Amino acid sequence: MKVQILDEAEQDLIDGFRFYEAQVRGLGDYFLDSLFSDIDSLQLYAGIHPQYLGYYRLLSKRFPFAIYYLVAGKVARVHAVLDCRRDPVRTEDRLK
């Protein structure tokens, strides 16, 4: 399965990097490494995660983030990478 990260999700990753890098130098890189590892796992496991608001939702193993994606044919498209600590209404608005 191919994995495609859409522009909106890419921006989410950049925002997360900036947040964690501002906390501790180097933590932003660890954040990206961790999230890309989770995203790469979709090559094997896309489509097995529970659905939320019409998207599959993969919870990150190391950070409180969720990866929202859809599967079309043999492509998993990542639409959003969102912080689970934020207001759920904001998540719902973003995914609509």
Phi, psi and omega per residue, in radians:
M1 nan 2.341 3.046
K2 -1.476 2.619 3.098
V3 -2.106 2.245 3.134
Q4 -2.113 2.243 3.097
I5 -1.768 2.028 -3.132
L6 -1.300 2.813 -3.064
D7 -0.968 -0.698 -3.126
E8 -1.102 -0.723 3.129
A9 -1.214 -0.632 3.084
E10 -1.075 -0.719 3.104
Q11 -1.144 -0.651 3.068
D12 -1.038 -0.734 3.128
L13 -1.137 -0.721 3.105
I14 -1.105 -0.760 3.120
D15 -1.083 -0.741 3.101
G16 -1.111 -0.730 3.085
F17 -1.005 -0.855 -3.106
R18 -1.081 -0.726 3.133
F19 -1.057 -0.906 -3.077
Y20 -1.242 -0.570 3.110
E21 -1.170 -0.562 3.091
A22 -1.231 -0.415 3.127
Q23 -1.329 -0.928 -3.118
V24 -2.560 2.265 3.131
R25 -1.037 2.263 -3.133
G26 1.685 -0.351 -3.138
L27 -1.205 -0.526 3.084
G28 -1.094 -0.717 3.095
D29 -1.129 -0.719 3.105
Y30 -1.114 -0.685 3.072
F31 -1.003 -0.887 -3.124
L32 -1.105 -0.760 3.114
D33 -1.007 -0.771 -3.122
S34 -1.150 -0.812 -3.112
L35 -1.188 -0.680 3.099
F36 -1.158 -0.571 3.057
S37 -1.109 -0.769 3.095
D38 -1.084 -0.773 -3.131
I39 -1.124 -0.723 3.119
D40 -1.064 -0.509 3.139
S41 -1.122 -0.313 3.105
L42 -1.139 -0.369 3.083
Q43 -1.003 -0.582 -3.137
L44 -1.783 -0.592 -2.932
Y45 -2.012 0.228 3.140
A46 -1.056 2.342 3.079
G47 1.674 -0.086 -3.116
I48 -1.699 -0.150 -3.054
H49 -1.445 2.721 3.105
P50 -1.087 2.662 3.131
Q51 -1.699 2.567 3.116
Y52 -2.508 2.099 -3.129
L53 0.952 0.634 3.080
G54 1.514 -0.033 3.127
Y55 -1.998 2.620 2.927
Y56 -1.286 2.500 -3.113
R57 -2.198 2.009 3.075
L58 -1.789 2.108 3.099
L59 -1.504 2.306 3.137
S60 -1.125 2.579 -3.106
K61 -1.370 -0.498 -2.995
R62 -2.040 -0.311 -3.111
F63 -2.240 2.695 -3.115
P64 -1.376 1.047 -3.126
F65 -2.174 2.635 3.062
A66 -2.091 2.437 3.122
I67 -1.843 2.083 -3.114
Y68 -1.823 2.214 -3.073
Y69 -2.548 2.830 3.039
L70 -2.176 2.672 3.093
V71 -1.963 2.212 3.079
A72 -2.264 1.882 -3.086
G73 1.149 -2.100 3.142
K74 -1.904 0.501 3.131
V75 -2.228 2.241 3.012
A76 -1.737 2.064 -3.125
R77 -1.819 2.059 3.128
V78 -1.454 2.059 -3.082
H79 -1.686 -0.517 -3.090
A80 -2.748 2.608 3.022
V81 -2.277 1.759 -2.928
L82 -2.057 2.548 3.114
D83 -1.262 2.158 -3.116
C84 -1.275 -0.213 -3.135
R85 -1.455 -0.141 -3.109
R86 -1.424 2.931 3.134
D87 -1.010 2.198 -3.136
P88 -1.036 -0.481 3.107
V89 -1.124 -0.670 3.104
R90 -1.106 -0.709 3.087
T91 -1.090 -0.809 3.129
E92 -1.051 -0.765 3.113
D93 -1.064 -0.724 -3.108
R94 -1.158 -0.612 -3.074
L95 -1.517 -0.154 3.140
K96 -1.385 nan nan
